[in-house]
Amino acid sequence: MPISKKQLQRLIRLVSQLKENRYPNCSTFAAAMRKADLDENLNVSCTPKTIFRDIQTLKNDFDAPIKFDKVRNGYYLAHHGWNFSCPQIYDDTEMLAAVIGARIAEHIFPNPMQEQIRNAVDYLLTYNNPDFLDKAQIDSLVIIPSNRTKIDADVFMGMFYAWQNHKVCHVEYKDSKGNSSERDFEPHALVFFDGVWYSKGFCRTRNEMRTLVLPRIQNITVTPEEFEPDPAIIKTANEEGIFDPEMVEDVVVQCDEYLANIIQTRPLHPEQEIVQKDAGCEVRVKKMSKYKLITWVMHQCGRAYIKSPHNILHEISAFADNIKEKCNLKSSVS
């Protein structure tokens, strides 16, 4: 049953008295709690009936071998081999973080990791009953993830274990062109990005830093060999550096009035600078991925165009011509 922090404080003190053979009863222990309120300001004062319920909690929920001695008019432990497995009690803020984390985990982690996290939170909820956890509130916490690529649970758990324990793993891998290979890989970082799990690390077979797409791993074997995590590799495991992309500098993108109203909530880059203009705004970024810049501008369907660097304009134009040509070809065929 759920236990409050106030009850847990009473249970800890009650077990202490039982362990010390002080033979507390409901009246004497309730008096001790009132004294603790006055001396220590603990807010644990209660009635003897509450203490009786606490004793029943210890007996029923924690299998405490508590007996009552009529001669001493108090409770005692039938044997001292029993230990109180004291549950950790969290406040509402801590429990809110745990519940939200579990809800997110349901969307980004495959099983069995998903179930392990959910079970851990359920265990915490067994001993915690925060006020915010009513069903209506939790059901209204809606998380809509981006398109997620399916991943084999054995592959994910193998890579997760290798990353967690700094183990070298042997993987059978199929690249974007369909070519298969085998390699020994050190998973220095795990990254969930845009609906896909990746691992950035060091490929011993290629003798270079690589990023593996976990859904492309056909098989994984964790070896006993360990590696030392490299902070330099881990530092690159971010939105800009995960794929070792070609970077561009001094980016200036012109946005129309419509896009200017949403560019702050859906940014081009986390470190963007927005300069308001009469017919929209300019978005300036000192340095970013060339691939992301091109795909972002094309995704805006003409509401944004690149002012700098100028050479990117030609690449976007070439992509647009290619799309237009294929669309015209498809129309003529149909």
N, C-alpha and C positions, 0 to 999 in steps of 0.2 A: 504494500500500500504506500501511497505518497507520504513522505515525511518532510515536515517543515524544518527550517533551521532552528527554530525555537524548541521543537521536540527533540531534535538531534542533540542539542546542548544538554537537555535533561537526561536523555538516554546515556550519554557519555559519562555524566556525573553519577548516574544511578549504577552503571556497570562498575565504575571505580569504587563505589561504596561496597558493592557486592564482592568485588575482588579482594577488598581489604577486610572482609568478614565483619562489617559494621552493622549488619542486620537491619537495614532500613525497612520501615513500613510506610504505608501511604501517607499517614499523618506526619510522621517525623521528616520524611523526605520533602513533603509539600512545605513544611516549615523551613527546611534548609533552602529551598528554592526562593521563598520569600526573603530570607536573610541575604541570599546572593543578589537579589534585586536591589536591596538597600545598600549592600557593601560594594557591589561590582557593577551595578546598573546594567544587568544582562537581559532584563525583560523576560524572565523564565518563570515568573510566579504563576501558580495554578492551584487547583483544588486537589484534595486527596483522590477524588474520582478520576481525575486526569492522570494521576500517578498510577492508579490501578490499570488504566488503559495502556500506559507506557509499559508496565510489566507484562501485560498480555501481548503487546507488540514484540517485546524481546523474546517471549516464549514461542509465539506462533510464527513470527516472520524471520527470527534469527536463531531459532532452536536453542535458546538459552535454557540450561538445566536448572531453572529457578524453583526452589521449594520454600515452604513457609514453616518456620520453627515456632510452635505455639509457646514454648517455654520462654524463648527470647523475644517473642512477639515481633518477628521480623523475617525478611526474606534472606535467602542465602543461595549460593551455587552448590549444587549437588556434587560437582567435581570442577576443579579449576583448570582442566585441560581445554575448556571452551574459550574461544576468543571472539570478541565482538568485531565482526567485519563491518567497520564503520563506513557507511556510504558517503560519497562526496556530495555535498549540497551546494547548488549554484543559485545565484540570484537571478532575477528576471532577465537582466541584460545578458548574462552569460548563457542562459537557456535559450534566449531569442537567437543568439549567434549560432548555437548548436543546431537549432531547428531549421534556421534558414540555410545553414551549411548542408544539412541533410537533404533539404528540398532541392538545392542546386545539384548535389551529388546524384540525385535520382535521374537527372537529365544528362550529366556529362560522363559519369562512370558506368562501365559495363558491369554486369554481374560477374563474379560474386562480390566485388568491391562495393557495389551499390548496396547490397543487402547487409554487408558488414557495417557500413556507416549508419544505415537505418537502424540496425539492431543496437548499435552503441547508443544512439540517441534515445531509442525506446527504453534502454536500461536506465539512462539518466532520468527519463520521465517517470520511471517506477518510484524513484525516491524524491522527485521534485514535482510540485504542482503549481507552477507560476500562474498568476492571474490572467495573463494574456492568452493562455492556451485553451481558448474555447474553440469549438469546431468551426464556427462561422468565420472566425478570424483566420485560422490556418487554411481553410479552403479558399479564402479570398486572396491568399498569397500565391499569385500566379506567375510562373516562370516559363517563358517561351524561348527556348534556345534556338540558335541558328541550325540550319540543316546539319545533321550529324551523320558522319560516315560510320557504318557498322564495323565493329572490330571483334575479332575472335577473343573470347574471354581468356583462353589459355595464353595467347600471345600477350595480352595486356598484363595479366598477373605475373607472367614470367619477366616482362620488362620492368614492371613495377618493383618486383622483388630484387632484380639486378640493380636498379637505380637506388633503392632503399638501402641495400647492403653493400654497395660499391663493388659489384661482381661483374666480371667480363662475361658477355654472353655471345654465343655462336648463333648467327641468324641466317636463315635462307630468305633471300630478299628478291622481290621483283620490282624493277624500276618503272618509271612512267612509260617507257617504250616497250615494256613487256619482257625485258631481258632479265634472266634469273642469275643470281650469284650467291656465294656464301662468303661470310666475313665474320671476323671477331670484332666485337664492338663494345666500347666503354660508354654506357649511358650516363653522362654527366648531368643531364637535365631532362625533365619531362615537361612537355608543353601542350596545353590544350588551346588550340587556336582556330577560330572560325569553324567550329564543329568537328575538328579532326585532332587526334592525338599524335604528337611527334616526340621523338627523342633526339636531343642534340648531344653529340659526344665525339669521341675519337675512334676512327676506324683503324684498327691495327693492320688490317689487310691492305688498305689503301695508304696507310701511314699519313692520314690527314683528318682534319675536323670534318664531320659529316652530320647531316640531319636526316634521320630515317622517318618515313611515314609509317606509323604502326600498322594501319590496315594493309600495307603492302608486304608485311612480314608473313611469310608462309609457315615458318616454323622457328622456334627459339629454344635454345638449350642454355641454361645458366651454368657456368663453369665455376669451379672452386677458386679460381684466380681472382684476386682483388686488384683494384686500381685506386689511385688517389684522386679525388675530385679536383678539377682544375677551375679555379675561380675565373680565369680568363675566358674559358668556354662557357661557363654558366652565365657570365655577364652578357654574352651575345644571344642568350636564349630569350629574346623579346620580340615584339612585333616587327621591329625594324631588322633585327639581325638573325632571326632564326634560319633563314634560307641563304644567308650570305649574299644578299642581292646587290645589284649595281645601284649605287647611290647617286643622287643629283643634288646640287646645291643652289641656293638663292632662288627658290621656287616662288613664283607669283602667279596666282590663279584668279581670274576675274569671274565673279559670280553675279547672276542677275538678281533682281529684287526678291523673287520668290526664294531662291536658294540662300540669300543673305539672311532670311528670317529663321532658317533651320540649321545653318552651318555651325552654330555653337553647340547645339544638342547632338548633331551628327557630324563631328569634325573631320576634316581632312587629315589632321595630325594632332597629337596631344599637345604639341608645343607651337601650335599655329598662332599667328598674329592677324587680327582682323582689322582692316582699315575701311571704314565706311565711305562709300562713294554715292553720288547722286542717283545712279542707276543700279544700285546694288552694293557690292563690296569687293575688296581685294583680300585674298588670303595669302599670307606670306609664311614660308617655312624655310629655315636655314638649310636643313638637310633632311632628306627622306628617301625612301625606296622608289626607284624609277618605276618599277612594276606597279606598285600601289598607286602612284601618281597617275599613270596612264589609265589603269582600270577604274579609278575613282572618277576621273574626268569623263570617261566614256559612259559610266553608269549614270551620270547626271543628264544624259540625253539632250545636250546642247545648252543647258543652263549654266555651264561653266566652260571656260577655255583658258589655255595656258598662255601667259604673257612672257614667262621666263621659266626655264631655259627654252630658247626659241626652237632648238633642234627637235624637241619632243613633239612639237606641232606636226612635223613631217611624219613621224611614226604613227601618231593618232590618225592623221589623214590617210595613211596607207592602210591601217586597220579598217577605217570606215569604208574605204574604196573596196577592200576585200569583202566586207560584209555586204555592201551594196551589190557587188558583182554576183555573189552567191545567191542573194535574194532575187535578183533579176533573172538569173539562170533557172532558179527553182520556179519562178512565175511562168517563164516561157515553156518549161517542161510540162507544168500542170495544165 
